[in-house]
Amino acid sequence: MSLQDSAIYPAPPEYGIFKKKIQGLTGIDLDAYKYQIHRRIHMLMQRWGVKTYEEYFRTIETNPEKLREFLNYLTINVTEFFRNANRWWELRDRIIPQMYRELGHQRIKLWSAGCSSGEEPYSLAILSMETKIATPQPVLAGDIDQGVLEKAQEGIYNKRQIANAPKEWVARYFTDIGQDNVQVKKEVKAKVKFKHMNLIKDRFESGFDIILCRNVVIYFGPETKSALYKKFFDALRPGGYLMTGATEQIFDHKQIGFESAGPFLYRRPPK
Ligand SMILES: C[S@@+](CC[C@H](N)C(=O)[O-])C[C@H]1O[C@@H](n2cnc3c(N)ncnc32)[C@H](O)[C@@H]1O
């Protein structure tokens, strides 16, 4: 623990009241996050020159822009199309063809859990079109941050965000709208359904074939992560896959019931 940390810890009693109020306002349980979250909030308060938690809560409560900044800072929305591209090519070249063979049909139910501004679920939609799988329903795309979901629905991105997409896919699925921006075409948009959701609290649908939950759980504590991965296990059909982020190993995957299917890829065993 650094000197700066020890100056902040233990959290003052007002932090407890602040946590309760934040849960009431946003549904976010700050206790579900690791200890760094307290430090991050403290840094944010310093940045805005706010001295007490009470004052900080009032600011967030009364100013939608500040609330959005708080959520952004807390949850970090960084993402891009086909992030960690090799993982996507593994889905395309190994996992999806294997599903065809095993299922004998091509209907695949997909979920981007913690979808941020839409790059990941739109990548899934594009992949489904490229591999010609029929999705029985649009790709489910959920996030706790209403602000990013609004951006996702617009589907407008800087060209930097599509650097990993093959050139012919860019031509097929995006419209150049000038000023270095592109917009996803409406056929792609139609394949994604955005939904406001809190992965920690909400109940999940079931019967998914592939769930992506990548770069979402970094601030979750170990118990929260385990509980979430168990919920994903139940939401998958037998034989379905959970893909985590490029550094996110599930240490207790065997206890949960998963088998390892490759790096950062877990499978609910087939029946
Ligand atoms: C870094 S982005 C990851 C986006 C994408 N999955 C990727 O890997 O590129 C993390 C997202 O998780 C969302 N998130 C964090 N906690 C969440 C929760 N409890 N429920 C739903 N979404 C959450 C954040 O709002 C943020 O948009």
The ligand as a Tripos MOL2 file, in Angstrom:
@<TRIPOS>MOLECULE
LIG
   27    29     1     0     0
SMALL
NO_CHARGES

@<TRIPOS>ATOM
      1 C1        -13.9090   -1.7740  -20.5620 C.3       1 LIG1
      2 S1        -15.5810   -1.9340  -21.0510 S.3       1 LIG1
      3 C2        -15.5160   -3.4740  -21.9120 C.3       1 LIG1
      4 C3        -16.2490   -3.4450  -23.2270 C.3       1 LIG1
      5 C4        -16.0920   -4.7110  -24.0420 C.3       1 LIG1
      6 N1        -16.6160   -5.8550  -23.3330 N.3       1 LIG1
      7 C5        -14.6480   -4.9420  -24.4330 C.2       1 LIG1
      8 O1        -14.0160   -5.8440  -23.9060 O.co2     1 LIG1
      9 O2        -14.1370   -4.2020  -25.2670 O.co2     1 LIG1
     10 C6        -16.3810   -2.3900  -19.5170 C.3       1 LIG1
     11 C7        -17.8790   -2.1660  -19.5250 C.3       1 LIG1
     12 O3        -18.4700   -2.9040  -18.4580 O.3       1 LIG1
     13 C8        -19.5580   -2.1690  -17.9600 C.3       1 LIG1
     14 N2        -19.9070   -2.6110  -16.6010 N.ar      1 LIG1
     15 C9        -19.1880   -2.4470  -15.4520 C.ar      1 LIG1
     16 N3        -19.8640   -2.9450  -14.4050 N.ar      1 LIG1
     17 C10       -21.0340   -3.4420  -14.9030 C.ar      1 LIG1
     18 C11       -22.1670   -4.0840  -14.3090 C.ar      1 LIG1
     19 N4        -22.2310   -4.3160  -12.9840 N.pl3     1 LIG1
     20 N5        -23.1920   -4.4590  -15.1260 N.ar      1 LIG1
     21 C12       -23.1510   -4.2210  -16.4710 C.ar      1 LIG1
     22 N6        -22.1110   -3.6090  -17.0790 N.ar      1 LIG1
     23 C13       -21.0670   -3.2240  -16.3100 C.ar      1 LIG1
     24 C14       -19.0480   -0.7350  -17.9920 C.3       1 LIG1
     25 O4        -20.0930    0.2100  -17.9750 O.3       1 LIG1
     26 C15       -18.2360   -0.7110  -19.2910 C.3       1 LIG1
     27 O5        -18.9910   -0.2120  -20.3660 O.3       1 LIG1
@<TRIPOS>BOND
     1     1     2 1
     2     2     3 1
     3     2    10 1
     4     3     4 1
     5     4     5 1
     6     5     6 1
     7     5     7 1
     8     7     8 2
     9     7     9 1
    10    10    11 1
    11    11    12 1
    12    11    26 1
    13    12    13 1
    14    13    14 1
    15    13    24 1
    16    14    15 ar
    17    14    23 ar
    18    15    16 ar
    19    16    17 ar
    20    17    18 ar
    21    17    23 ar
    22    18    19 1
    23    18    20 ar
    24    20    21 ar
    25    21    22 ar
    26    22    23 ar
    27    24    25 1
    28    24    26 1
    29    26    27 1
@<TRIPOS>SUBSTRUCTURE
     1 LIG1         1 GROUP 0 **** ****
